């Protein structure tokens, strides 16, 4: 299982992708867009829109594909400056999509207030 965790202005959401769904995605993603920054932005916006919706609903195939793209982009990126090992954390500090960063989930301690 692969996971993209999205932190949006204090709210945390997990986008988990089963191995078989990830394998199907990986077999279909065109190599020429695999490391495209614009495609990464599009995928991040899909996940951000899901987080902003403020509605309880299951993750759709679109959000799952976006999570697959984000995970693939960082875990297989040939540029060491862009490579992230393991599950990916998307950090949208203000929740507006303007201040976004990425990190390995294992490198960050998220504390959720209850």
C-alpha positions as CSV (number, residue, x, y, z in Angstrom):
1,X,0.0,0.0,0.0
2,X,1.1,3.5,-0.8
3,X,-0.1,6.6,0.9
4,X,-0.2,10.3,0.2
5,X,-1.1,12.3,3.3
6,X,-2.5,15.8,2.7
7,X,-2.2,18.5,5.4
8,X,-4.5,21.4,4.6
9,X,-4.6,24.3,7.0
10,X,-4.7,21.9,10.0
11,X,-6.8,19.2,8.5
12,X,-5.2,15.9,7.6
13,X,-6.4,13.4,5.0
14,X,-4.9,10.1,3.9
15,X,-5.1,8.9,0.3
16,X,-4.2,5.2,0.4
17,X,-3.7,3.3,-2.7
18,X,-3.8,-0.5,-2.8
19,X,-0.8,-2.2,-4.5
20,X,-2.9,-3.6,-7.4
21,X,-4.4,-0.2,-8.2
22,X,-1.0,1.4,-8.1
23,X,0.4,-1.2,-10.5
24,X,-2.4,-0.6,-12.9
25,X,-1.8,3.1,-12.8
26,X,2.0,2.7,-13.2
27,X,1.5,0.6,-16.3
28,X,-0.6,3.3,-17.9
29,X,1.1,6.6,-17.0
30,X,2.9,8.0,-20.0
31,X,6.7,8.3,-19.4
32,X,6.7,11.9,-20.9
33,X,4.4,13.2,-18.1
34,X,5.7,11.1,-15.2
35,X,7.9,14.0,-14.0
36,X,6.0,16.9,-15.4
37,X,5.7,19.7,-12.8
38,X,2.4,20.9,-14.3
39,X,0.9,17.4,-14.0
40,X,2.1,17.3,-10.3
41,X,0.3,20.6,-9.7
42,X,-2.9,19.2,-11.4
43,X,-2.8,16.1,-9.2
44,X,-2.2,18.2,-6.1
45,X,-5.1,20.4,-6.9
46,X,-7.4,17.3,-7.3
47,X,-6.4,16.2,-3.8
48,X,-6.7,19.7,-2.5
49,X,-10.2,20.1,-3.9
50,X,-11.2,16.8,-2.1
51,X,-9.8,18.2,1.1
52,X,-11.6,21.6,0.7
53,X,-15.0,20.0,-0.1
54,X,-15.7,19.5,3.6
55,X,-18.0,16.6,2.8
56,X,-17.7,13.0,4.0
57,X,-17.4,10.8,0.9
58,X,-15.2,8.0,-0.4
59,X,-12.2,8.8,-2.5
60,X,-13.0,8.5,-6.2
61,X,-10.9,7.0,-9.0
62,X,-9.9,10.6,-9.9
63,X,-8.4,11.3,-6.4
64,X,-6.9,7.8,-6.3
65,X,-5.1,8.5,-9.7
66,X,-3.9,11.8,-8.4
67,X,-2.5,10.2,-5.3
68,X,-0.8,7.6,-7.5
69,X,0.7,10.4,-9.6
70,X,2.1,12.3,-6.6
71,X,3.6,9.2,-5.1
72,X,5.1,8.1,-8.4
73,X,6.5,11.6,-9.1
74,X,8.5,11.7,-5.9
75,X,9.5,8.1,-5.4
76,X,10.8,7.6,-8.9
77,X,12.1,11.0,-9.7
78,X,15.7,10.9,-11.1
79,X,16.6,14.4,-9.6
80,X,17.8,13.8,-6.1
81,X,16.4,17.3,-5.1
82,X,12.9,16.1,-6.0
83,X,13.2,12.5,-4.8
84,X,11.2,11.4,-1.7
85,X,11.5,7.9,-0.4
86,X,8.2,6.3,0.8
87,X,4.9,7.8,1.5
88,X,4.5,11.5,0.6
89,X,3.2,14.3,2.7
90,X,1.6,17.3,0.9
91,X,1.8,20.4,3.1
92,X,-0.7,23.1,2.2
93,X,-0.1,25.4,5.2
94,X,-2.8,28.0,4.5
95,X,-5.2,25.8,2.7
96,X,-5.3,28.0,-0.3
97,X,-2.9,26.0,-2.5
98,X,-0.4,28.9,-2.7
99,X,2.1,27.7,0.0
100,X,2.6,24.1,-0.8
101,X,5.6,21.8,0.1
102,X,6.3,18.1,0.0
103,X,8.1,15.8,2.4
104,X,8.4,12.2,3.3
105,X,5.8,11.2,5.8
106,X,8.5,9.5,7.9
107,X,10.4,12.8,8.2
108,X,7.5,14.8,9.7
109,X,5.6,14.4,13.0
110,X,2.0,15.5,12.6
111,X,0.1,16.0,15.8
112,X,-3.7,16.1,15.5
113,X,-5.6,18.0,18.1
114,X,-8.6,16.3,19.5
